Amino acid sequence: MPRAYSTRRSTLACAGVVAALVALGAAGLGHLAPVRRFLAEPGGIWIAAAAFFLLLLGIFGIYPRLLLGSLRRSARTRGAAGADPAGPDRFLEIWAMPRATPAAGGISDERDHFDALFDLLQDGTLVLDSGNRIRRANATANRLLGATDAPLAGRALADVPDRESLEELASDIRGAGAFRAAEIQLRGGECLCQVAGIPFHEGGPAGGHVLLVLRDVSRMRQLERAGEEYATNVSHELKTPLTLILGYTETLLSHADMEPDFRDRALRTIEHHARRILRIIDDLLRLAWLKNEVEAVGQIPRAAVAVATVAAEAVASCREWARNAGIAVDVHVPAGLTWSLHAGLMEEALANLLKNAILYALVGPVEIRARVLANGNLEWAVVDRGPGLKPEDAQRIFDRFYRADKGRSRAAGGSGLGLPIVQQIVRAHRGTARVETAPGAGCTFLLEIPPA
């Protein structure tokens, strides 16, 4: 134990306190008449001095020895029999050690539990000292700040790639002595974080520690932009046919003597765009149903069906499209191949791909193929010989309302939701959908379906 807490110093301190108390007591008693008479008699002062000496001897001579003997017996009981009797400080340390060790172990366990909970936080957390050195950082903070080689704890904030924005925010928090927040782009624009912090007022309001909490909002902002784009696309897709319907309706109502041919064309145009609006609404409801079905159930119900039968049904539903376009459809499916599928949804997905291929094919035939891959999955392929896609179009071809050739798709009455429905059906089968294409080389849409 430190010398500041030694037995000798404690004894001297107690002696001083008791002597002062006795002196004050004697002074108080001196004002009493019987005490004054006793002290005035011959030998009275010596009797009082002897009594005071015996009191001090008992307090500072006998009691410490009794206390030390009790500590020595306790230490021997706990296995400290070899302690030096002449070293009371060491003896007290040995006596206190068995009591301090469990307490230290409890503190260590609590710290380990806190560190484990700290790392479980979904938000990144940093603790900076007054010199902007990182005293503590959880796993999320290490990931957000790109510290994959070594943990951030113990490093200076100046060593972090995105230090400028974080140092500026920490300085602002210390200067204001209050909560501050900001959105900071981290790791070269890859991650957008909402960073908030509060000060620890250690050493005055202008300095001390700062706690920073980093929340990755990249996905949230991406979803917000996607929602805005989606609302814009839906509005545009509905506004165009509704504007045409309204225009032709107003024309018909304002001209009673209209020529029959023009009236027929106007009514057919109204019918065409009204059906287009219905297709858009039906496809949006279809997408919502597929998504909710997968989220609620986990996956759609499936059963073993003949792959050739599914392909034949899809081709039959597109026969009129192919005949009008003068495009043949070839089917290459192994005989006897069966797979666990939702037959109706898979026919719908293949039919959407076939209609898309017929619409954009420059020459025939359009092919539909099926095979089992080496990884044990079923692969559907729909191949056309159209103009192909640019890389930027191929990346977004499954987005809602995205069209590589907008004019051609709208002229054919497409809703812009056929390929997103295909992707959602494949996801409902726990599969993946992709396209292989190049400008001038046509498109090959591939659907990979794992076993149930």
C-alpha positions as CSV (number, residue, x, y, z in Angstrom):
1,M,0.0,0.0,0.0
2,P,1.2,3.6,-0.5
3,R,3.1,5.2,2.4
4,A,0.5,7.9,2.6
5,Y,-1.7,5.3,4.3
6,S,0.9,3.7,6.6
7,T,0.1,2.7,10.1
8,R,2.6,5.0,11.7
9,R,1.2,8.1,10.0
10,S,-2.3,7.1,10.9
11,T,-1.3,6.6,14.5
12,L,0.3,10.0,14.7
13,A,-2.7,11.7,13.1
14,C,-5.0,10.0,15.6
15,A,-2.8,11.0,18.5
16,G,-2.9,14.6,17.5
17,V,-6.7,14.6,17.2
18,V,-7.2,12.9,20.6
19,A,-4.7,15.2,22.3
20,A,-6.5,18.2,21.0
21,L,-9.8,16.8,22.2
22,V,-8.4,16.0,25.6
23,A,-6.9,19.5,25.9
24,L,-10.2,21.1,24.9
25,G,-12.0,18.9,27.5
26,A,-9.6,19.8,30.2
27,A,-10.0,23.5,29.4
28,G,-13.7,23.1,29.6
29,L,-13.6,21.2,32.9
30,G,-11.2,23.8,34.3
31,H,-14.1,26.2,34.5
32,L,-16.0,23.9,36.8
33,A,-15.7,24.8,40.6
34,P,-15.1,21.2,41.9
35,V,-12.4,20.6,39.3
36,R,-10.7,23.8,40.2
37,R,-10.7,22.9,43.9
38,F,-9.3,19.4,43.1
39,L,-6.4,20.8,41.1
40,A,-5.7,23.4,43.7
41,E,-5.0,20.8,46.4
42,P,-1.4,19.4,46.8
43,G,-0.8,16.5,44.4
44,G,-4.0,17.1,42.5
45,I,-2.2,18.3,39.3
46,W,0.1,15.2,39.4
47,I,-2.9,12.8,39.7
48,A,-4.6,14.5,36.7
49,A,-1.4,14.3,34.7
50,A,-0.9,10.6,35.5
51,A,-4.5,9.8,34.5
52,F,-4.0,11.7,31.2
53,F,-0.8,9.8,30.5
54,L,-2.5,6.4,31.1
55,L,-5.3,7.4,28.8
56,L,-2.8,8.2,26.0
57,L,-0.9,5.0,26.6
58,G,-4.0,2.9,26.2
59,I,-5.1,4.6,23.1
60,F,-1.8,4.8,21.2
61,G,0.2,2.0,22.7
62,I,-2.1,-0.9,23.5
63,Y,-4.9,-0.5,21.0
64,P,-2.7,-0.4,17.8
65,R,-0.9,-3.6,19.0
66,L,-4.3,-5.3,19.5
67,L,-5.4,-4.2,16.0
68,L,-2.2,-5.3,14.4
69,G,-2.5,-8.7,16.1
70,S,-6.0,-9.1,14.7
71,L,-4.8,-8.3,11.2
72,R,-1.9,-10.7,11.6
73,R,-4.2,-13.5,12.6
74,S,-6.6,-12.8,9.7
75,A,-3.7,-12.7,7.2
76,R,-2.3,-16.1,8.4
77,T,-5.8,-17.5,8.1
78,R,-5.8,-16.5,4.4
79,G,-2.3,-18.0,3.7
80,A,-0.1,-15.0,4.5
81,A,1.8,-16.6,7.4
82,G,5.2,-15.6,6.0
83,A,4.5,-11.9,6.2
84,D,7.1,-9.8,8.0
85,P,5.7,-8.8,11.4
86,A,8.0,-5.8,11.5
87,G,6.3,-4.4,8.3
88,P,2.8,-3.4,9.2
89,D,2.2,-1.6,5.9
90,R,3.1,-4.8,4.0
91,F,0.9,-6.7,6.5
92,L,-2.1,-4.4,5.8
93,E,-1.5,-4.8,2.0
94,I,-1.6,-8.6,2.3
95,W,-4.7,-8.4,4.5
96,A,-6.5,-6.2,2.0
97,M,-5.4,-8.1,-1.2
98,P,-8.0,-10.9,-1.0
99,R,-10.7,-8.3,-0.5
100,A,-9.5,-6.1,-3.3
101,T,-9.0,-8.8,-5.9
102,P,-12.7,-9.8,-6.3
103,A,-13.6,-6.1,-6.6
104,A,-11.0,-5.6,-9.3
105,G,-12.3,-8.7,-11.1
106,G,-15.8,-7.4,-11.0
107,I,-14.7,-4.1,-12.4
108,S,-12.9,-5.9,-15.2
109,D,-16.0,-8.1,-16.0
110,E,-18.2,-5.0,-16.1
111,R,-15.7,-3.3,-18.5
112,D,-15.7,-6.4,-20.8
113,H,-19.5,-6.4,-20.8
114,F,-19.6,-2.7,-21.7
115,D,-17.1,-3.2,-24.5
116,A,-19.2,-6.1,-25.9
117,L,-22.3,-3.9,-25.8
118,F,-20.4,-1.0,-27.3
119,D,-19.4,-3.2,-30.3
120,L,-23.0,-4.3,-30.8
121,L,-24.2,-0.8,-31.5
122,Q,-25.4,-0.3,-35.1
123,D,-24.1,3.3,-35.0
124,G,-20.4,4.1,-35.0
125,T,-19.1,5.6,-31.8
126,L,-15.9,7.5,-31.1
127,V,-14.5,9.0,-27.9
128,L,-11.9,11.8,-28.5
129,D,-9.7,13.3,-25.8
130,S,-8.7,17.0,-25.6
131,G,-5.9,16.3,-28.1
132,N,-8.2,14.6,-30.7
133,R,-6.7,11.2,-29.9
134,I,-9.2,8.4,-30.2
135,R,-9.7,6.8,-26.8
136,R,-12.5,4.4,-27.7
137,A,-14.0,3.3,-31.0
138,N,-16.5,0.4,-31.7
139,A,-16.5,-2.0,-34.6
140,T,-19.0,0.1,-36.6
141,A,-16.8,3.2,-36.4
142,N,-13.8,1.1,-37.5
143,R,-15.8,0.0,-40.6
144,L,-17.3,3.4,-41.5
145,L,-13.9,5.1,-41.2
146,G,-12.1,2.4,-43.2
147,A,-9.9,1.1,-40.3
148,T,-9.6,-2.5,-41.6
149,D,-5.9,-2.9,-40.9
150,A,-5.8,-1.7,-37.3
151,P,-8.4,-0.5,-34.7
152,L,-8.9,3.2,-34.3
153,A,-8.5,3.2,-30.5
154,G,-5.2,4.7,-29.5
155,R,-4.7,6.5,-32.8
156,A,-4.8,10.2,-33.5
157,L,-7.8,11.5,-35.4
158,A,-5.3,13.1,-37.8
159,D,-4.5,9.6,-39.1
160,V,-8.1,9.0,-40.2
161,P,-8.6,9.7,-44.0
162,D,-11.7,11.9,-43.3
163,R,-10.2,13.8,-40.5
164,E,-10.9,17.3,-41.7
165,S,-14.7,17.2,-41.3
166,L,-14.5,15.3,-38.1
167,E,-11.9,17.6,-36.6
168,E,-14.0,20.6,-37.6
169,L,-17.1,19.1,-35.9
170,A,-15.2,18.2,-32.8
171,S,-13.8,21.7,-32.5
172,D,-17.3,23.2,-33.0
173,I,-18.7,21.0,-30.2
174,R,-15.9,22.0,-27.8
175,G,-16.3,25.7,-28.7
176,A,-20.0,25.7,-28.2
177,G,-20.0,23.3,-25.3
178,A,-23.2,21.7,-26.6
179,F,-24.7,19.2,-28.9
180,R,-23.8,19.6,-32.6
181,A,-24.6,17.5,-35.7
182,A,-23.7,17.4,-39.4
183,E,-23.8,15.2,-42.5
184,I,-20.3,14.2,-43.6
185,Q,-19.3,12.3,-46.7
186,L,-16.8,9.6,-45.8
187,R,-14.3,7.5,-47.7
188,G,-14.2,9.5,-50.9
189,G,-18.0,9.9,-51.2
190,E,-18.8,6.2,-50.7
191,C,-20.6,6.6,-47.4
192,L,-22.8,9.5,-46.2
193,C,-22.9,9.7,-42.4
194,Q,-25.0,11.7,-40.0
195,V,-22.5,12.6,-37.2
196,A,-23.7,14.0,-33.9
197,G,-21.6,14.8,-30.8
198,I,-21.7,16.1,-27.2
199,P,-18.8,17.4,-25.0
200,F,-17.5,15.9,-21.8
201,H,-16.6,19.0,-19.7
202,E,-13.3,17.7,-18.3
203,G,-10.9,20.5,-17.5
204,G,-13.3,23.3,-18.4
205,P,-15.9,24.0,-21.1
206,A,-13.4,24.8,-23.8
207,G,-11.6,21.5,-23.7
208,G,-12.1,17.9,-22.7
209,H,-13.5,14.8,-24.3
210,V,-16.0,14.6,-27.1
211,L,-18.4,11.7,-27.9
212,L,-19.2,11.3,-31.6
213,V,-21.9,9.0,-33.0
214,L,-21.8,8.2,-36.7
215,R,-24.9,6.8,-38.4
216,D,-24.7,5.6,-42.0
217,V,-27.6,7.2,-43.9
218,S,-26.4,6.3,-47.4
219,R,-29.1,3.7,-47.9
220,M,-31.8,6.0,-46.5
221,R,-30.9,8.8,-48.9
222,Q,-30.8,6.3,-51.8
223,L,-34.3,5.1,-50.9
224,E,-35.5,8.7,-50.6
225,R,-34.1,9.5,-54.1
226,A,-35.6,6.3,-55.5
227,G,-39.0,7.1,-54.0
228,E,-38.9,10.6,-55.5
229,E,-37.9,9.2,-58.9
230,Y,-40.6,6.5,-58.6
231,A,-43.3,9.1,-57.8
232,T,-42.1,11.2,-60.8
233,N,-42.2,8.2,-63.1
234,V,-45.6,7.1,-62.1
235,S,-47.0,10.7,-62.4
236,H,-45.5,10.9,-65.9
237,E,-46.7,7.5,-67.0
238,L,-50.2,8.3,-65.9
239,K,-50.3,12.0,-67.0
240,T,-49.5,11.3,-70.6
241,P,-52.4,9.0,-71.4
242,L,-54.8,11.0,-69.2
243,T,-53.9,14.2,-71.1
244,L,-54.7,12.5,-74.4
245,I,-57.9,11.1,-73.1
246,L,-59.0,14.5,-71.7
247,G,-58.1,16.2,-75.0
248,Y,-60.0,13.8,-77.2
249,T,-63.0,13.9,-74.8
250,E,-63.2,17.7,-74.9
251,T,-63.0,17.6,-78.7
252,L,-65.8,15.1,-79.0
253,L,-68.0,17.1,-76.6
254,S,-67.4,20.4,-78.3
255,H,-68.0,19.3,-81.9
256,A,-71.4,17.6,-82.3
257,D,-71.1,17.6,-86.1
258,M,-67.8,15.7,-86.1
259,E,-67.0,13.4,-89.0
260,P,-67.6,9.8,-88.2
261,D,-64.1,8.6,-89.1
262,F,-62.5,11.2,-86.8
263,R,-64.9,10.3,-84.0
264,D,-64.0,6.6,-84.4
265,R,-60.3,7.4,-84.3
266,A,-60.8,9.6,-81.2
267,L,-62.7,6.9,-79.4
268,R,-60.2,4.2,-80.2
269,T,-57.4,6.5,-78.9
270,I,-59.3,7.0,-75.7
271,E,-59.8,3.3,-75.4
272,H,-56.1,2.5,-76.1
273,H,-54.8,4.9,-73.4
274,A,-57.5,3.9,-70.9
275,R,-56.3,0.3,-71.3
276,R,-52.7,1.5,-70.9
277,I,-53.6,3.1,-67.6
278,L,-55.3,0.0,-66.4
279,R,-52.2,-2.1,-67.3
280,I,-50.0,0.3,-65.3
281,I,-52.3,0.0,-62.3
282,D,-52.5,-3.8,-62.6
283,D,-48.7,-4.1,-62.9
284,L,-48.2,-1.9,-59.9
285,L,-50.6,-3.9,-57.8
286,R,-48.9,-7.1,-59.1
287,L,-45.5,-5.9,-58.0
288,A,-46.9,-4.9,-54.5
289,W,-48.6,-8.3,-54.1
290,L,-45.4,-10.2,-55.1
291,K,-43.3,-8.2,-52.6
292,N,-45.8,-8.6,-49.8
293,E,-46.1,-12.3,-50.4
294,V,-42.4,-12.9,-50.2
295,E,-42.0,-10.7,-47.1
296,A,-45.0,-12.3,-45.3
297,V,-44.5,-16.0,-46.2
298,G,-40.7,-16.1,-47.0
299,Q,-41.3,-17.6,-50.4
300,I,-44.2,-18.4,-52.7
301,P,-45.7,-21.9,-52.8
302,R,-43.9,-24.2,-55.3
303,A,-44.5,-27.6,-56.8
304,A,-42.7,-30.0,-59.2
305,V,-43.8,-29.2,-62.7
306,A,-42.6,-30.1,-66.2
307,V,-40.2,-27.4,-67.4
308,A,-41.3,-28.0,-71.1
309,T,-45.0,-27.4,-70.1
310,V,-44.2,-24.1,-68.5
311,A,-42.2,-23.0,-71.6
312,A,-45.0,-24.1,-73.9
313,E,-47.7,-22.1,-72.0
314,A,-45.5,-19.0,-72.0
315,V,-45.0,-19.3,-75.8
316,A,-48.7,-19.8,-76.4
317,S,-49.6,-16.6,-74.5
318,C,-47.2,-14.7,-76.9
319,R,-48.2,-16.3,-80.2
320,E,-50.3,-13.4,-81.3
321,W,-47.5,-10.9,-80.6
322,A,-45.0,-13.1,-82.5
323,R,-47.4,-13.5,-85.5
324,N,-48.0,-9.8,-85.8
325,A,-44.3,-9.0,-85.6
326,G,-43.4,-11.8,-88.0
327,I,-40.9,-13.3,-85.5
328,A,-40.6,-17.0,-84.8
329,V,-40.1,-18.4,-81.3
330,D,-37.9,-21.5,-80.9
331,V,-38.0,-23.6,-77.7
332,H,-35.0,-25.7,-76.5
333,V,-35.9,-27.5,-73.3
334,P,-34.7,-31.0,-72.2
335,A,-37.5,-33.6,-72.3
336,G,-38.5,-34.9,-69.0
337,L,-36.9,-32.1,-66.9
338,T,-39.0,-31.2,-63.9
339,W,-38.4,-28.4,-61.3
340,S,-40.1,-27.0,-58.2
341,L,-41.7,-23.8,-59.5
342,H,-44.8,-21.7,-59.1
343,A,-46.0,-22.5,-62.6
344,G,-48.3,-19.6,-63.1
345,L,-45.8,-16.9,-62.0
346,M,-42.9,-18.5,-64.0
347,E,-45.1,-18.6,-67.1
348,E,-45.8,-14.9,-66.5
349,A,-42.1,-14.0,-66.2
350,L,-41.2,-15.9,-69.4
351,A,-44.1,-14.4,-71.3
352,N,-42.9,-10.9,-70.3
353,L,-39.4,-11.7,-71.5
354,L,-40.7,-13.1,-74.7
355,K,-42.9,-10.1,-75.4
356,N,-39.9,-7.8,-74.7
357,A,-37.7,-9.9,-77.0
358,I,-40.3,-9.9,-79.8
359,L,-40.8,-6.1,-79.5
360,Y,-37.1,-5.3,-79.8
361,A,-35.9,-8.1,-82.1
362,L,-34.7,-7.0,-85.5
363,V,-34.8,-10.5,-86.9
364,G,-35.9,-13.9,-85.7
365,P,-36.0,-16.2,-84.2
366,V,-36.4,-15.5,-80.5
367,E,-35.2,-18.5,-78.4
368,I,-36.2,-19.8,-75.0
369,R,-33.9,-22.3,-73.4
370,A,-33.6,-24.2,-70.1
371,R,-30.8,-26.3,-68.5
372,V,-29.5,-27.4,-65.2
373,L,-26.2,-25.7,-64.2
374,A,-23.2,-27.3,-62.6
375,N,-24.2,-25.7,-59.3
376,G,-27.5,-27.5,-59.3
377,N,-29.7,-24.5,-60.2
378,L,-32.2,-24.3,-63.1
379,E,-31.3,-21.6,-65.7
380,W,-33.9,-20.1,-68.1
381,A,-32.5,-18.1,-71.0
382,V,-34.5,-15.9,-73.4
383,V,-32.4,-14.7,-76.4
384,D,-33.2,-12.1,-79.0
385,R,-31.3,-10.7,-82.0
386,G,-32.1,-7.0,-81.4
387,P,-29.9,-3.9,-81.1
388,G,-28.6,-4.9,-77.6
389,L,-28.1,-2.5,-74.7
390,K,-25.5,0.0,-73.7
391,P,-23.8,-0.8,-70.4
392,E,-25.5,2.1,-68.6
393,D,-28.9,0.8,-69.9
394,A,-28.1,-2.8,-68.9
395,Q,-27.5,-1.7,-65.3
396,R,-30.9,-0.2,-64.9
397,I,-33.0,-2.4,-67.2
398,F,-34.8,-4.0,-64.3
399,D,-35.8,-0.6,-62.7
400,R,-39.4,0.3,-62.7
401,F,-40.5,2.4,-65.7
402,Y,-37.0,2.4,-67.1
403,R,-36.9,2.1,-70.9
404,A,-33.9,1.9,-73.1
405,D,-36.0,2.9,-76.2
406,K,-38.8,5.0,-74.6
407,G,-40.6,5.9,-77.8
408,R,-40.8,2.3,-79.1
409,S,-42.0,0.9,-75.8
410,R,-44.7,3.4,-75.2
411,A,-45.9,3.1,-78.8
412,A,-46.4,-0.6,-78.2
413,G,-48.5,0.2,-75.1
414,G,-46.0,-1.1,-72.6
415,S,-46.3,-0.2,-68.9
416,G,-42.5,-0.1,-68.2
417,L,-43.1,-2.7,-65.5
418,G,-42.7,-6.0,-67.3
419,L,-39.0,-6.6,-66.5
420,P,-39.4,-5.4,-62.8
421,I,-42.2,-8.0,-62.5
422,V,-39.9,-10.6,-63.9
423,Q,-37.2,-9.8,-61.4
424,Q,-39.7,-9.9,-58.5
425,I,-41.0,-13.3,-59.6
426,V,-37.5,-14.7,-59.7
427,R,-36.7,-13.2,-56.3
428,A,-39.9,-14.9,-55.0
429,H,-38.2,-18.2,-56.1
430,R,-35.0,-17.1,-54.2
431,G,-33.3,-16.8,-57.6
432,T,-31.5,-14.1,-59.6
433,A,-32.2,-12.3,-62.9
434,R,-29.6,-10.7,-65.1
435,V,-28.9,-9.7,-68.7
436,E,-25.9,-10.4,-70.9
437,T,-25.8,-7.9,-73.8
438,A,-23.7,-5.6,-75.9
439,P,-24.6,-2.9,-78.5
440,G,-25.5,-4.6,-81.8
441,A,-25.3,-8.1,-80.2
442,G,-28.8,-8.6,-78.9
443,C,-29.8,-9.5,-75.3
444,T,-29.8,-12.7,-73.4
445,F,-32.0,-12.6,-70.2
446,L,-30.9,-15.2,-67.7
447,L,-33.1,-16.4,-64.8
448,E,-31.4,-18.7,-62.3
449,I,-33.7,-20.6,-60.0
450,P,-32.3,-22.8,-57.1
451,P,-34.1,-25.9,-55.9
452,A,-36.9,-25.5,-53.4
